[in-house]
């Protein structure tokens, strides 16, 4: 799930940051990862490039045996499903297909972000509560883009697809460094339009 549908710097930041955070938690490739409700498979492509064995799954249908995957990832479900009961069903399905000790991760849109009236928003506490309620322990919530998001939004708005001027500082790397501030300073998580929650199956 990305807040911005354009193929700009903001999209690049969001996908790079998801890939970076997943690699912090996932076992080494070729671990098996379920991408649940991942749409066009943007994040699945990054995992495949890293050597993971990725399978795209429907968010609610029982398509696999219990404990088949080393990890499960729900990149777009939380913002698109308004009914909490339906979100619980999808999260429990993700837990069901993940082996004991494996990780389940989900992306949500922060309640402080103004995007669309047809979107479901979460606070940090709400996201943590939903993941814990699905049967996950040691749940962590990261700011996905944080301060880096505002930098990329300004770049995308100003250049509107034009080539960026040459610089010794790569804008994407600068934005990633800004986004990583939330990992070292938890209070900054609240400033991120996108939240990345992850927990471990008991």
C-alpha positions in Angstrom: 0.0 0.0 0.0 1.3 3.4 -0.9 -0.4 6.7 -0.1 0.7 8.1 -3.4 -0.2 6.3 -6.7 2.2 8.3 -8.9 5.5 6.7 -9.8 7.5 9.4 -8.1 10.1 9.9 -5.4 7.4 9.3 -2.7 6.5 5.9 -4.1 10.2 5.0 -4.3 10.7 5.9 -0.7 7.7 3.9 0.5 8.7 0.8 -1.3 12.3 1.0 -0.4 11.4 1.5 3.3 9.1 -1.5 3.3 11.8 -3.6 1.8 14.3 -2.4 4.4 12.0 -3.0 7.4 11.0 -6.4 6.2 14.6 -7.5 5.9 15.2 -6.5 9.5 12.7 -9.1 10.7 12.5 -11.8 8.0 14.6 -15.0 8.1 17.3 -15.3 5.4 16.2 -16.1 1.8 14.8 -18.3 0.5 12.3 -18.2 3.3 8.6 -18.4 2.3 6.6 -15.2 2.4 2.9 -14.8 1.9 2.0 -11.4 0.3 -1.7 -11.1 1.3 -3.8 -8.6 -0.7 -0.7 -7.1 -2.3 -2.4 -5.8 -5.4 0.0 -5.4 -8.3 2.8 -7.1 -6.3 5.1 -4.0 -5.9 6.5 -5.3 -2.6 6.5 -8.9 -3.7 8.8 -7.9 -6.5 11.3 -6.5 -4.0 11.2 -9.6 -1.9 11.6 -11.8 -5.0 14.7 -9.8 -6.0 16.1 -10.4 -2.5 15.7 -14.2 -3.0 12.6 -14.9 -1.0 10.0 -17.4 -2.1 6.9 -15.2 -2.4 3.3 -16.3 -2.9 0.4 -13.8 -3.5 -2.7 -14.7 -1.5 -6.3 -13.5 -1.3 -6.8 -11.8 2.1 -9.7 -13.9 3.3 -9.8 -17.2 1.4 -8.2 -20.3 2.9 -5.7 -21.1 0.1 -2.9 -22.8 2.0 -2.3 -25.2 4.9 -1.6 -24.0 8.4 1.9 -22.7 9.2 3.1 -22.9 5.6 5.0 -19.6 5.5 7.9 -18.2 7.4 6.3 -14.7 7.3 3.2 -13.0 6.0 2.8 -9.4 4.8 -0.4 -7.3 4.3 0.7 -4.2 2.4 -2.7 -2.8 1.5 -5.5 -4.4 3.5 -5.7 -2.2 6.6 -6.5 1.1 4.8 -9.0 -0.5 2.4 -11.1 -2.6 4.8 -13.4 -0.4 6.9 -15.1 -3.2 8.9 -12.9 -4.1 11.9 -14.3 -7.7 11.9 -13.1 -8.1 8.3 -9.7 -6.8 9.2 -9.6 -9.3 12.1 -10.5 -12.1 9.7 -7.7 -11.2 7.3 -5.2 -10.8 10.1 -6.1 -14.1 11.6 -5.7 -15.8 8.2 -2.2 -14.2 8.0 -1.4 -15.6 11.4 -2.9 -19.0 10.5 -0.6 -19.5 7.5 2.5 -18.3 9.4 4.6 -20.8 11.3 5.1 -20.4 15.0 7.8 -17.9 15.7 7.3 -16.3 12.2 6.4 -12.7 11.6 3.3 -11.0 10.3 3.5 -7.4 9.1 0.9 -4.8 7.9 0.9 -1.3 6.6 -1.7 1.2 7.8 -2.3 4.9 7.2 -1.8 7.2 10.2 -4.9 9.0 11.4 -2.9 12.2 11.2 -2.6 11.9 7.4 -5.2 13.6 5.3 -5.8 11.4 2.2 -9.4 10.2 1.4 -12.7 9.9 3.1 -12.9 6.3 1.8 -9.8 5.2 3.7 -9.5 3.6 7.1 -7.0 5.3 9.4 -5.2 3.9 12.4 -3.3 5.4 15.4 -0.2 3.7 16.5 -2.1 2.3 19.5 -4.9 1.0 17.2 -2.6 -0.8 14.9 -0.7 -2.4 17.7 -4.0 -3.4 19.3 -5.3 -5.1 16.1 -2.1 -7.0 15.5 -1.9 -8.1 19.2 -5.6 -9.1 19.0 -4.8 -11.3 16.0 -2.4 -13.4 18.2 0.9 -11.7 17.7 3.4 -10.9 20.4 6.2 -8.3 20.7 4.4 -6.0 18.2 6.4 -3.0 17.0 5.1 -0.1 15.0 7.5 1.8 12.8 7.1 5.1 11.0 7.3 4.0 7.4 8.3 7.3 5.8 8.3 9.8 8.6 10.0 13.1 7.9 11.3 11.7 4.6 7.8 11.7 3.2 7.5 15.4 3.3 10.8 15.8 1.4 9.7 13.4 -1.3 6.3 15.1 -1.6 8.0 18.4 -2.1 10.3 16.9 -4.8 7.4 15.2 -6.6 5.3 18.4 -6.5 8.1 20.7 -7.7 9.6 18.5 -10.5 6.4 16.7 -11.6 8.3 13.9 -13.3 11.1 16.0 -14.7 14.7 14.8 -14.2 16.2 16.0 -10.9 19.3 18.2 -11.1 22.6 16.6 -10.4 23.6 16.5 -6.8 26.2 14.7 -4.7 23.4 13.8 -2.3 20.9 11.3 -3.8 17.4 12.5 -2.8 16.1 9.0 -2.1 19.0 8.2 0.2 18.4 11.5 2.0 14.7 10.7 2.4 15.5 7.3 3.7 17.9 8.7 6.3 15.1 11.1 7.4 12.6 8.1 7.6 15.0 6.1 9.7 15.0 8.8 12.4 11.8 7.3 13.7 13.6 4.0 14.4 16.0 5.8 16.8 13.4 8.3 18.2 10.0 6.5 18.7 8.2 9.8 19.3 8.8 10.6 15.6 6.7 7.6 14.5 3.6 9.8 15.0 4.7 12.1 12.2 4.7 9.4 9.6 1.7 9.2 7.2 2.3 5.5 6.9 2.7 3.0 9.8 4.4 -0.4 9.6 3.3 -2.8 12.2 5.0 -6.2 12.8 4.7 -8.9 15.4 5.7 -12.5 16.0 3.3 -15.5 16.1 3.1 -17.3 19.4 
